[in-house]
């Protein structure tokens, strides 16, 4: 994409309404624009990041054996009355009526709908287990939306739901998703720590939040410092095997959100090994047994012909929230520092002298070569001062910058800058495409 043609309305100054780093940088870098309180339009650069995050989430869900569906955003109030949650959910639910005066709602979550879809489609234990997911926009009417996409009213979420014949199977499904979440966040360059958590309005008696440590986080978290450095994902994990040892290895050290914090247990940890901090929730998983399947009569025929109420779990990832969370975890004074896996473009070509035919030709050659190698490229050929271009490139955080000017080109060289480390090196013009393609793998 040529930057002169790209819709990228960057801002030089910090917007007054933005209180945290991610909100400021998302507005300044032209990723989003607010359309009303807690509701944002995603502009081209932000949408590319959002889609990359969505792709990673989808790939790891598919890898775990979950199957993708797509449920509607508007749900019938009757579904929620069947489960008993319609009146209990609270004012966060946006309740509406259609032209026939039927009560509807803009879905904040999908336990009821997926339970009905399962109930109507699965009749025998032989068809279990099942795990169904979708990636869909949700709406919760937050009383005080703030922090940009971190606490918005409309948000993109991956939610999935497991169905098993018994509790042992349901816990196994829970553990599979636990490991899938660790993989998902690791692929995004994030260190997400599973913390024991309150089940809230979803219900159930087993729950973990996946938390990224950040000073601006809304959650108070307490954990053993060993969890911050814990990494068990290098091993090969067979999703068909017993995952309990892997999950136990992660959960054996103390980690809890504020609601589940046990002060007495925490103080038994040596003081030098305790960590009390703030964190950002990016995922939440629940096992809740028959909380929804029982009132909604989601049953299957068991091995002996008896009717068995299925055991369920639900699992959420805040896809749009992750854009802000990644920025909170990965930025510097210059702007955003995207991990390569989610970056909107992998490489930015910076033309220092657009009116120089040789420089323009070299940039064009690099642009075509990188695109031909499957590398996404943003080409800054605007007629601006080099300093303004460098500032914009650092602000939007493209992982690799290829800087082309007449002086270096005269020697057959271009400069390559790594956005994360700031390291610069000179490469021969003819080697750039091959070298960056190799590094980006």
C-alpha positions as a Markdown table, in Angstrom:
| # | Residue | x | y | z |
|---|---|---|---|---|
| 1 | Unk | 0.0 | 0.0 | 0.0 |
| 2 | Unk | 1.3 | 3.4 | -0.9 |
| 3 | Unk | 1.0 | 5.8 | 2.0 |
| 4 | Unk | 0.0 | 8.8 | -0.2 |
| 5 | Unk | -3.2 | 6.8 | -1.0 |
| 6 | Unk | -3.8 | 5.3 | 2.4 |
| 7 | Unk | -6.5 | 6.5 | 4.8 |
| 8 | Unk | -4.3 | 7.1 | 7.8 |
| 9 | Unk | -5.3 | 10.2 | 9.7 |
| 10 | Unk | -2.5 | 10.5 | 12.3 |
| 11 | Unk | -2.5 | 13.1 | 15.1 |
| 12 | Unk | 0.6 | 15.0 | 16.4 |
| 13 | Unk | -0.9 | 15.9 | 19.8 |
| 14 | Unk | -2.3 | 13.6 | 22.5 |
| 15 | Unk | -6.1 | 13.7 | 22.5 |
| 16 | Unk | -7.4 | 15.2 | 25.8 |
| 17 | Unk | -10.0 | 12.5 | 26.3 |
| 18 | Unk | -7.4 | 9.6 | 26.2 |
| 19 | Unk | -6.2 | 8.7 | 29.7 |
| 20 | Unk | -4.0 | 5.6 | 29.0 |
| 21 | Unk | -1.2 | 4.9 | 26.6 |
| 22 | Unk | -3.1 | 2.5 | 24.3 |
| 23 | Unk | -6.0 | 4.9 | 23.9 |
| 24 | Unk | -3.7 | 7.8 | 23.1 |
| 25 | Unk | -1.7 | 5.9 | 20.6 |
| 26 | Unk | -4.6 | 4.2 | 18.9 |
| 27 | Unk | -6.1 | 7.7 | 18.2 |
| 28 | Unk | -2.8 | 9.3 | 17.3 |
| 29 | Unk | -1.8 | 6.5 | 15.0 |
| 30 | Unk | -5.1 | 6.5 | 13.1 |
| 31 | Unk | -6.3 | 3.1 | 14.2 |
| 32 | Unk | -9.7 | 4.1 | 15.5 |
| 33 | Unk | -12.1 | 7.1 | 15.9 |
| 34 | Unk | -14.8 | 7.4 | 18.5 |
| 35 | Unk | -18.4 | 7.7 | 17.0 |
| 36 | Unk | -20.2 | 7.8 | 20.4 |
| 37 | Unk | -19.5 | 7.0 | 24.0 |
| 38 | Unk | -17.6 | 3.7 | 24.1 |
| 39 | Unk | -18.2 | 2.9 | 20.4 |
| 40 | Unk | -15.4 | 3.1 | 17.8 |
| 41 | Unk | -15.0 | 2.9 | 14.1 |
| 42 | Unk | -12.0 | 0.9 | 13.0 |
| 43 | Unk | -9.9 | 2.6 | 10.4 |
| 44 | Unk | -7.8 | 0.7 | 7.8 |
| 45 | Unk | -4.6 | 0.4 | 9.9 |
| 46 | Unk | -6.4 | -0.7 | 13.1 |
| 47 | Unk | -8.6 | -3.1 | 11.2 |
| 48 | Unk | -5.6 | -4.9 | 9.8 |
| 49 | Unk | -4.3 | -5.4 | 13.3 |
| 50 | Unk | -7.7 | -6.6 | 14.5 |
| 51 | Unk | -7.9 | -9.1 | 11.6 |
| 52 | Unk | -4.4 | -10.4 | 12.4 |
| 53 | Unk | -5.4 | -11.0 | 16.0 |
| 54 | Unk | -8.6 | -12.6 | 14.9 |
| 55 | Unk | -6.7 | -14.9 | 12.5 |
| 56 | Unk | -4.4 | -16.2 | 15.4 |
| 57 | Unk | -7.4 | -16.7 | 17.7 |
| 58 | Unk | -9.2 | -18.7 | 14.9 |
| 59 | Unk | -6.2 | -20.8 | 14.1 |
| 60 | Unk | -5.7 | -21.8 | 17.7 |
| 61 | Unk | -9.4 | -22.6 | 18.2 |
| 62 | Unk | -9.3 | -24.8 | 15.0 |
| 63 | Unk | -6.1 | -26.4 | 16.3 |
| 64 | Unk | -7.9 | -27.3 | 19.6 |
| 65 | Unk | -10.7 | -29.1 | 17.7 |
| 66 | Unk | -13.3 | -26.4 | 18.2 |
| 67 | Unk | -15.7 | -25.7 | 15.3 |
| 68 | Unk | -16.6 | -22.3 | 14.1 |
| 69 | Unk | -20.2 | -21.1 | 13.8 |
| 70 | Unk | -21.7 | -17.6 | 13.6 |
| 71 | Unk | -24.6 | -16.6 | 15.8 |
| 72 | Unk | -26.6 | -13.4 | 15.4 |
| 73 | Unk | -26.0 | -10.3 | 17.4 |
| 74 | Unk | -29.7 | -9.8 | 18.2 |
| 75 | Unk | -31.3 | -12.4 | 20.5 |
| 76 | Unk | -34.8 | -13.1 | 21.7 |
| 77 | Unk | -35.5 | -12.3 | 25.3 |
| 78 | Unk | -37.4 | -15.6 | 25.5 |
| 79 | Unk | -34.0 | -17.5 | 25.4 |
| 80 | Unk | -32.8 | -15.6 | 28.4 |
| 81 | Unk | -36.0 | -16.1 | 30.3 |
| 82 | Unk | -35.6 | -19.8 | 29.7 |
| 83 | Unk | -32.3 | -19.8 | 31.5 |
| 84 | Unk | -33.5 | -17.4 | 34.2 |
| 85 | Unk | -30.9 | -14.7 | 33.3 |
| 86 | Unk | -33.0 | -12.1 | 31.5 |
| 87 | Unk | -34.1 | -10.1 | 34.6 |
| 88 | Unk | -30.9 | -11.0 | 36.6 |
| 89 | Unk | -28.3 | -9.8 | 34.1 |
| 90 | Unk | -28.6 | -6.1 | 34.9 |
| 91 | Unk | -28.6 | -2.7 | 33.0 |
| 92 | Unk | -25.5 | -3.7 | 30.9 |
| 93 | Unk | -27.9 | -5.6 | 28.7 |
| 94 | Unk | -29.3 | -3.4 | 25.9 |
| 95 | Unk | -33.0 | -4.4 | 25.7 |
| 96 | Unk | -35.0 | -3.5 | 22.6 |
| 97 | Unk | -38.3 | -4.2 | 21.0 |
| 98 | Unk | -39.0 | -5.0 | 17.3 |
| 99 | Unk | -41.9 | -3.6 | 15.3 |
| 100 | Unk | -44.1 | -6.4 | 16.5 |
| 101 | Unk | -43.4 | -5.5 | 20.1 |
| 102 | Unk | -41.4 | -8.6 | 20.7 |
| 103 | Unk | -38.7 | -8.2 | 23.3 |
| 104 | Unk | -35.2 | -8.6 | 22.0 |
| 105 | Unk | -31.7 | -7.8 | 23.1 |
| 106 | Unk | -28.2 | -7.0 | 21.7 |
| 107 | Unk | -26.2 | -10.0 | 22.9 |
| 108 | Unk | -23.7 | -9.5 | 25.6 |
| 109 | Unk | -22.8 | -13.2 | 25.5 |
| 110 | Unk | -24.2 | -16.4 | 23.9 |
| 111 | Unk | -24.6 | -19.2 | 26.5 |
| 112 | Unk | -28.4 | -19.4 | 25.9 |
| 113 | Unk | -28.3 | -19.3 | 22.2 |
| 114 | Unk | -25.6 | -21.9 | 21.8 |
| 115 | Unk | -27.3 | -24.2 | 24.3 |
| 116 | Unk | -30.5 | -24.1 | 22.2 |
| 117 | Unk | -28.5 | -24.8 | 19.0 |
| 118 | Unk | -26.8 | -27.7 | 20.7 |
| 119 | Unk | -30.1 | -29.0 | 22.2 |
| 120 | Unk | -31.8 | -29.1 | 18.8 |
| 121 | Unk | -28.9 | -30.6 | 17.0 |
| 122 | Unk | -27.3 | -33.3 | 19.2 |
| 123 | Unk | -29.3 | -36.2 | 20.7 |
| 124 | Unk | -26.7 | -38.9 | 21.6 |
| 125 | Unk | -23.7 | -39.2 | 23.8 |
| 126 | Unk | -21.9 | -40.7 | 20.8 |
| 127 | Unk | -21.8 | -37.2 | 19.3 |
| 128 | Unk | -19.9 | -35.8 | 22.2 |
| 129 | Unk | -17.8 | -34.0 | 23.0 |
| 130 | Unk | -18.6 | -30.8 | 21.0 |
| 131 | Unk | -16.9 | -27.4 | 21.2 |
| 132 | Unk | -18.4 | -24.6 | 19.1 |
| 133 | Unk | -17.0 | -21.1 | 18.8 |
| 134 | Unk | -17.7 | -17.8 | 17.0 |
| 135 | Unk | -16.1 | -14.4 | 16.7 |
| 136 | Unk | -18.8 | -11.8 | 16.9 |
| 137 | Unk | -19.5 | -8.2 | 18.0 |
| 138 | Unk | -21.1 | -7.8 | 21.4 |
| 139 | Unk | -22.6 | -4.9 | 23.3 |
| 140 | Unk | -22.6 | -4.2 | 27.0 |
| 141 | Unk | -24.0 | -0.9 | 28.1 |
| 142 | Unk | -21.1 | 0.1 | 30.5 |
| 143 | Unk | -22.1 | 2.8 | 32.9 |
| 144 | Unk | -18.8 | 4.5 | 32.4 |
| 145 | Unk | -17.0 | 3.4 | 29.2 |
| 146 | Unk | -13.4 | 4.5 | 29.3 |
| 147 | Unk | -9.8 | 3.7 | 28.2 |
| 148 | Unk | -10.8 | 3.4 | 24.5 |
| 149 | Unk | -11.2 | -0.2 | 23.4 |
| 150 | Unk | -10.2 | -1.5 | 26.8 |
| 151 | Unk | -13.6 | -0.7 | 28.3 |
| 152 | Unk | -15.9 | 0.0 | 25.4 |
| 153 | Unk | -19.5 | -0.7 | 25.0 |
| 154 | Unk | -19.3 | -2.5 | 21.6 |
| 155 | Unk | -16.4 | -5.0 | 21.3 |
| 156 | Unk | -15.3 | -8.0 | 19.2 |
| 157 | Unk | -15.1 | -11.2 | 21.1 |
| 158 | Unk | -14.3 | -14.8 | 20.5 |
| 159 | Unk | -16.6 | -17.0 | 22.6 |
| 160 | Unk | -16.8 | -20.8 | 22.5 |
| 161 | Unk | -18.8 | -23.4 | 24.4 |
| 162 | Unk | -18.0 | -27.0 | 25.3 |
| 163 | Unk | -20.5 | -29.8 | 25.8 |
| 164 | Unk | -19.6 | -33.1 | 27.5 |
| 165 | Unk | -21.4 | -36.2 | 28.8 |
| 166 | Unk | -19.8 | -35.8 | 32.3 |
| 167 | Unk | -17.7 | -33.6 | 34.6 |
| 168 | Unk | -14.5 | -35.4 | 33.8 |
| 169 | Unk | -15.0 | -34.7 | 30.1 |
| 170 | Unk | -15.9 | -31.1 | 30.8 |
| 171 | Unk | -12.8 | -30.6 | 32.8 |
| 172 | Unk | -10.7 | -32.1 | 30.0 |
| 173 | Unk | -12.4 | -29.6 | 27.6 |
| 174 | Unk | -11.6 | -26.8 | 30.0 |
| 175 | Unk | -7.9 | -27.9 | 30.2 |
| 176 | Unk | -7.7 | -28.0 | 26.4 |
| 177 | Unk | -8.9 | -24.4 | 26.1 |
| 178 | Unk | -6.6 | -23.4 | 29.0 |
| 179 | Unk | -3.6 | -24.6 | 26.9 |
| 180 | Unk | -5.0 | -23.2 | 23.7 |
| 181 | Unk | -5.2 | -19.8 | 25.4 |
| 182 | Unk | -1.6 | -20.0 | 26.5 |
| 183 | Unk | -0.6 | -20.7 | 22.9 |
| 184 | Unk | -2.8 | -17.9 | 21.5 |
| 185 | Unk | -1.4 | -15.2 | 23.6 |
| 186 | Unk | 2.2 | -16.4 | 23.2 |
| 187 | Unk | 1.8 | -16.1 | 19.4 |
| 188 | Unk | 0.9 | -12.5 | 19.9 |
| 189 | Unk | 4.1 | -11.8 | 21.9 |
| 190 | Unk | 2.2 | -11.6 | 25.2 |
| 191 | Unk | 2.9 | -13.1 | 28.6 |
| 192 | Unk | -0.6 | -13.9 | 29.8 |
| 193 | Unk | -0.8 | -15.3 | 33.3 |
| 194 | Unk | -3.8 | -17.6 | 34.2 |
| 195 | Unk | -5.3 | -16.4 | 37.5 |
| 196 | Unk | -8.1 | -17.9 | 39.6 |
| 197 | Unk | -11.1 | -15.7 | 39.1 |
| 198 | Unk | -14.7 | -15.0 | 40.1 |
| 199 | Unk | -17.3 | -16.5 | 37.7 |
| 200 | Unk | -19.5 | -13.3 | 37.8 |
| 201 | Unk | -22.8 | -13.3 | 35.9 |
| 202 | Unk | -21.7 | -16.2 | 33.7 |
| 203 | Unk | -21.9 | -18.6 | 36.7 |
| 204 | Unk | -20.2 | -21.8 | 37.6 |
| 205 | Unk | -17.5 | -22.9 | 40.1 |
| 206 | Unk | -14.3 | -23.0 | 38.1 |
| 207 | Unk | -12.8 | -20.0 | 36.3 |
| 208 | Unk | -9.5 | -18.5 | 35.2 |
| 209 | Unk | -8.7 | -15.1 | 33.8 |
| 210 | Unk | -5.7 | -14.6 | 31.6 |
| 211 | Unk | -4.0 | -11.4 | 32.7 |
| 212 | Unk | -1.3 | -9.3 | 31.1 |
| 213 | Unk | 0.6 | -7.3 | 33.8 |
| 214 | Unk | 0.3 | -3.6 | 33.2 |
| 215 | Unk | 0.3 | -0.5 | 35.4 |
| 216 | Unk | -2.9 | 0.7 | 33.7 |
| 217 | Unk | -4.7 | -2.5 | 34.3 |
| 218 | Unk | -8.1 | -2.4 | 35.9 |
| 219 | Unk | -7.6 | -5.7 | 37.8 |
| 220 | Unk | -5.7 | -6.1 | 41.0 |
| 221 | Unk | -3.8 | -9.3 | 40.8 |
| 222 | Unk | -1.6 | -11.4 | 43.1 |
| 223 | Unk | 0.7 | -14.1 | 42.1 |
| 224 | Unk | 3.9 | -16.0 | 42.7 |
| 225 | Unk | 6.8 | -14.3 | 40.8 |
| 226 | Unk | 7.7 | -17.6 | 39.3 |
| 227 | Unk | 4.7 | -17.4 | 37.0 |
| 228 | Unk | 6.0 | -14.4 | 35.2 |
| 229 | Unk | 8.9 | -16.4 | 33.9 |
| 230 | Unk | 7.1 | -19.7 | 33.5 |
| 231 | Unk | 7.2 | -21.1 | 30.0 |
| 232 | Unk | 6.0 | -24.7 | 29.2 |
| 233 | Unk | 4.8 | -24.1 | 25.7 |
| 234 | Unk | 8.0 | -25.3 | 24.0 |
| 235 | Unk | 7.0 | -28.9 | 24.4 |
| 236 | Unk | 4.8 | -30.7 | 22.0 |
| 237 | Unk | 1.2 | -30.9 | 23.4 |
| 238 | Unk | -1.0 | -33.7 | 22.2 |
| 239 | Unk | -4.6 | -32.4 | 22.5 |
| 240 | Unk | -5.8 | -36.0 | 22.8 |
| 241 | Unk | -3.7 | -36.7 | 25.9 |
| 242 | Unk | -4.4 | -35.9 | 29.5 |
| 243 | Unk | -3.7 | -32.2 | 29.9 |
| 244 | Unk | -4.1 | -32.1 | 33.6 |
| 245 | Unk | -0.3 | -32.2 | 34.3 |
| 246 | Unk | 0.3 | -29.2 | 32.0 |
| 247 | Unk | -2.5 | -27.2 | 33.6 |
| 248 | Unk | -1.4 | -28.2 | 37.1 |
| 249 | Unk | 2.1 | -27.0 | 36.3 |
| 250 | Unk | 0.7 | -23.6 | 35.6 |
| 251 | Unk | -1.8 | -23.4 | 38.4 |
| 252 | Unk | 0.4 | -24.9 | 41.2 |
| 253 | Unk | 1.9 | -21.5 | 42.0 |
| 254 | Unk | -0.4 | -18.9 | 43.6 |
| 255 | Unk | -2.2 | -16.6 | 41.2 |
| 256 | Unk | -5.6 | -14.9 | 41.8 |
| 257 | Unk | -7.6 | -11.8 | 40.8 |
| 258 | Unk | -8.7 | -9.5 | 43.6 |
| 259 | Unk | -12.1 | -11.2 | 44.0 |
| 260 | Unk | -10.5 | -14.6 | 44.6 |
| 261 | Unk | -7.4 | -13.3 | 46.6 |
| 262 | Unk | -6.7 | -15.3 | 49.7 |
| 263 | Unk | -4.5 | -13.0 | 51.8 |
| 264 | Unk | -3.5 | -15.7 | 54.3 |
| 265 | Unk | -2.4 | -18.1 | 51.6 |
| 266 | Unk | -0.6 | -15.3 | 49.7 |
| 267 | Unk | 1.4 | -14.3 | 52.9 |
| 268 | Unk | 2.7 | -17.8 | 53.2 |
| 269 | Unk | 4.7 | -17.2 | 50.1 |
| 270 | Unk | 8.2 | -15.8 | 50.9 |
| 271 | Unk | 7.9 | -12.0 | 50.6 |
| 272 | Unk | 10.7 | -11.9 | 48.0 |
| 273 | Unk | 8.6 | -14.2 | 45.7 |
| 274 | Unk | 5.3 | -12.4 | 46.0 |
| 275 | Unk | 4.0 | -10.1 | 43.3 |
| 276 | Unk | 1.1 | -7.7 | 43.8 |
| 277 | Unk | 0.3 | -5.7 | 40.6 |
| 278 | Unk | -2.3 | -4.5 | 38.2 |
| 279 | Unk | -3.3 | -6.4 | 35.1 |
| 280 | Unk | -5.4 | -6.4 | 32.0 |
| 281 | Unk | -7.8 | -9.2 | 31.4 |
| 282 | Unk | -7.6 | -10.6 | 27.8 |
| 283 | Unk | -9.3 | -13.9 | 28.3 |
| 284 | Unk | -11.7 | -15.7 | 30.7 |
| 285 | Unk | -12.7 | -19.3 | 30.8 |
| 286 | Unk | -15.4 | -21.0 | 32.9 |
| 287 | Unk | -16.7 | -24.4 | 33.8 |
| 288 | Unk | -20.3 | -24.2 | 35.0 |
| 289 | Unk | -21.6 | -27.7 | 34.7 |
| 290 | Unk | -25.4 | -27.8 | 34.1 |
| 291 | Unk | -26.1 | -24.2 | 34.9 |
| 292 | Unk | -27.6 | -23.6 | 31.5 |
| 293 | Unk | -28.2 | -27.1 | 30.2 |
| 294 | Unk | -30.5 | -28.1 | 33.1 |
| 295 | Unk | -33.0 | -25.2 | 32.9 |
| 296 | Unk | -32.9 | -25.3 | 29.1 |
| 297 | Unk | -33.2 | -29.1 | 28.9 |
| 298 | Unk | -30.1 | -29.8 | 26.9 |
| 299 | Unk | -30.0 | -33.6 | 27.3 |
| 300 | Unk | -28.6 | -36.5 | 25.3 |
| 301 | Unk | -29.3 | -40.2 | 25.3 |
| 302 | Unk | -26.6 | -41.8 | 27.5 |
| 303 | Unk | -24.9 | -45.2 | 27.0 |
| 304 | Unk | -27.9 | -47.0 | 28.7 |
| 305 | Unk | -30.5 | -45.0 | 27.0 |
| 306 | Unk | -31.1 | -42.7 | 29.9 |
| 307 | Unk | -31.4 | -38.9 | 29.4 |
| 308 | Unk | -28.2 | -37.2 | 30.6 |
| 309 | Unk | -28.0 | -33.4 | 31.1 |
| 310 | Unk | -24.8 | -32.3 | 29.4 |
| 311 | Unk | -21.9 | -30.5 | 31.2 |
| 312 | Unk | -20.8 | -27.2 | 29.8 |
| 313 | Unk | -18.1 | -24.6 | 29.8 |
| 314 | Unk | -17.6 | -21.3 | 28.1 |
| 315 | Unk | -14.4 | -19.4 | 27.0 |
| 316 | Unk | -13.9 | -15.8 | 25.9 |
| 317 | Unk | -11.2 | -13.8 | 24.4 |
| 318 | Unk | -11.5 | -10.0 | 23.9 |
| 319 | Unk | -10.3 | -9.7 | 20.3 |
| 320 | Unk | -10.7 | -5.9 | 20.1 |
| 321 | Unk | -9.5 | -5.4 | 23.6 |
| 322 | Unk | -6.3 | -7.2 | 22.7 |
| 323 | Unk | -5.3 | -4.4 | 20.3 |
| 324 | Unk | -5.1 | -2.0 | 23.3 |
| 325 | Unk | -3.6 | -4.6 | 25.6 |
| 326 | Unk | -0.7 | -5.3 | 23.1 |
| 327 | Unk | 0.0 | -1.6 | 22.8 |
| 328 | Unk | 0.0 | -1.3 | 26.6 |
| 329 | Unk | 2.6 | -4.1 | 26.7 |
| 330 | Unk | 4.6 | -3.0 | 23.7 |
| 331 | Unk | 5.3 | 0.7 | 23.2 |
| 332 | Unk | 8.0 | 3.3 | 23.7 |
| 333 | Unk | 8.3 | 7.1 | 23.7 |
| 334 | Unk | 8.1 | 7.1 | 19.9 |
| 335 | Unk | 4.8 | 5.1 | 19.6 |
| 336 | Unk | 3.6 | 1.6 | 19.1 |
| 337 | Unk | 6.0 | -1.4 | 18.8 |
| 338 | Unk | 3.9 | -4.1 | 17.1 |
| 339 | Unk | 4.9 | -7.8 | 17.5 |
| 340 | Unk | 5.4 | -9.1 | 13.9 |
| 341 | Unk | 2.6 | -11.6 | 14.3 |
| 342 | Unk | -0.1 | -8.9 | 14.6 |
| 343 | Unk | 1.5 | -5.9 | 12.9 |
| 344 | Unk | -0.6 | -4.2 | 10.2 |
| 345 | Unk | 2.3 | -4.3 | 7.8 |
| 346 | Unk | 5.6 | -6.1 | 8.3 |
| 347 | Unk | 7.8 | -3.6 | 6.5 |
| 348 | Unk | 7.7 | 0.1 | 5.8 |
| 349 | Unk | 9.7 | 1.6 | 2.9 |
| 350 | Unk | 10.7 | 5.2 | 3.6 |
| 351 | Unk | 11.6 | 7.2 | 0.5 |
| 352 | Unk | 13.7 | 10.1 | 1.6 |
| 353 | Unk | 13.6 | 11.9 | -1.8 |
| 354 | Unk | 10.5 | 11.1 | -3.8 |
| 355 | Unk | 11.5 | 13.5 | -6.6 |
| 356 | Unk | 14.7 | 11.6 | -7.3 |
| 357 | Unk | 14.1 | 9.1 | -10.1 |
| 358 | Unk | 16.8 | 6.6 | -8.9 |
| 359 | Unk | 15.4 | 6.6 | -5.3 |
| 360 | Unk | 11.9 | 6.2 | -6.5 |
| 361 | Unk | 12.9 | 3.4 | -8.8 |
| 362 | Unk | 14.7 | 1.6 | -6.0 |
| 363 | Unk | 11.7 | 1.9 | -3.7 |
| 364 | Unk | 9.4 | 0.6 | -6.4 |
| 365 | Unk | 11.7 | -2.4 | -6.9 |
| 366 | Unk | 11.7 | -3.2 | -3.2 |
| 367 | Unk | 8.0 | -2.7 | -2.9 |
| 368 | Unk | 7.2 | -5.1 | -5.7 |
| 369 | Unk | 9.8 | -7.6 | -4.6 |
| 370 | Unk | 8.6 | -7.8 | -1.0 |
| 371 | Unk | 5.0 | -8.0 | -2.0 |
| 372 | Unk | 5.9 | -10.8 | -4.4 |
| 373 | Unk | 7.5 | -12.6 | -1.5 |
| 374 | Unk | 4.3 | -12.4 | 0.5 |
| 375 | Unk | 5.5 | -9.6 | 2.8 |
| 376 | Unk | 3.0 | -6.9 | 3.6 |
| 377 | Unk | 4.5 | -3.5 | 2.8 |
| 378 | Unk | 3.6 | 0.2 | 3.5 |
| 379 | Unk | 5.4 | 2.5 | 1.1 |
| 380 | Unk | 5.9 | 6.0 | 2.3 |
| 381 | Unk | 6.5 | 8.0 | -0.8 |
| 382 | Unk | 4.8 | 11.2 | 0.5 |
| 383 | Unk | 6.4 | 14.6 | -0.2 |
| 384 | Unk | 7.3 | 15.3 | 3.4 |
| 385 | Unk | 10.5 | 16.0 | 5.4 |
| 386 | Unk | 12.4 | 12.9 | 6.5 |
| 387 | Unk | 11.9 | 13.8 | 10.2 |
| 388 | Unk | 8.1 | 13.8 | 9.7 |
| 389 | Unk | 8.2 | 10.4 | 8.0 |
| 390 | Unk | 10.5 | 8.9 | 10.7 |
| 391 | Unk | 8.1 | 10.1 | 13.4 |
| 392 | Unk | 5.1 | 8.6 | 11.6 |
| 393 | Unk | 6.8 | 5.3 | 11.1 |
| 394 | Unk | 7.8 | 5.1 | 14.8 |
| 395 | Unk | 4.3 | 6.1 | 15.8 |
| 396 | Unk | 2.5 | 3.4 | 13.8 |
| 397 | Unk | 5.0 | 0.8 | 14.9 |
| 398 | Unk | 5.8 | -1.2 | 11.7 |
| 399 | Unk | 8.4 | -3.8 | 12.8 |
| 400 | Unk | 10.9 | -3.2 | 10.0 |
| 401 | Unk | 11.8 | 0.1 | 8.2 |
| 402 | Unk | 13.7 | 0.2 | 5.0 |
| 403 | Unk | 15.1 | 3.7 | 4.5 |
| 404 | Unk | 16.1 | 4.6 | 1.0 |
| 405 | Unk | 18.0 | 7.9 | 0.2 |
| 406 | Unk | 20.3 | 9.1 | -2.6 |
| 407 | Unk | 23.5 | 9.0 | -0.6 |
| 408 | Unk | 23.2 | 5.3 | 0.4 |
| 409 | Unk | 21.8 | 4.3 | -2.9 |
| 410 | Unk | 24.8 | 5.8 | -4.6 |
| 411 | Unk | 26.8 | 3.1 | -2.9 |
| 412 | Unk | 24.2 | 0.4 | -3.7 |
| 413 | Unk | 23.0 | 0.4 | 0.0 |
| 414 | Unk | 19.8 | 1.0 | 1.9 |
| 415 | Unk | 19.4 | 1.3 | 5.7 |
| 416 | Unk | 17.2 | -1.2 | 7.6 |
| 417 | Unk | 15.9 | -0.4 | 11.0 |
| 418 | Unk | 14.4 | -2.8 | 13.6 |
| 419 | Unk | 11.6 | -0.8 | 15.3 |
| 420 | Unk | 11.7 | -2.9 | 18.5 |
| 421 | Unk | 15.5 | -2.6 | 19.2 |
| 422 | Unk | 16.2 | 0.5 | 17.2 |
| 423 | Unk | 19.2 | -1.3 | 15.6 |
| 424 | Unk | 20.2 | 0.0 | 12.2 |
| 425 | Unk | 22.2 | -1.8 | 9.5 |
| 426 | Unk | 23.2 | -1.2 | 5.9 |
| 427 | Unk | 22.2 | -3.9 | 3.3 |
| 428 | Unk | 22.9 | -4.1 | -0.4 |
| 429 | Unk | 19.8 | -3.1 | -2.3 |
| 430 | Unk | 19.7 | -6.5 | -4.0 |
| 431 | Unk | 19.8 | -8.4 | -0.7 |
| 432 | Unk | 17.0 | -6.6 | 1.1 |
| 433 | Unk | 14.0 | -8.6 | -0.2 |
| 434 | Unk | 15.7 | -12.0 | 0.5 |
| 435 | Unk | 17.0 | -11.0 | 3.9 |
| 436 | Unk | 13.7 | -9.5 | 5.2 |
| 437 | Unk | 11.7 | -12.5 | 3.8 |
| 438 | Unk | 14.0 | -14.8 | 5.7 |
| 439 | Unk | 13.8 | -12.8 | 9.0 |
| 440 | Unk | 10.0 | -12.6 | 8.8 |
| 441 | Unk | 9.9 | -16.4 | 8.2 |
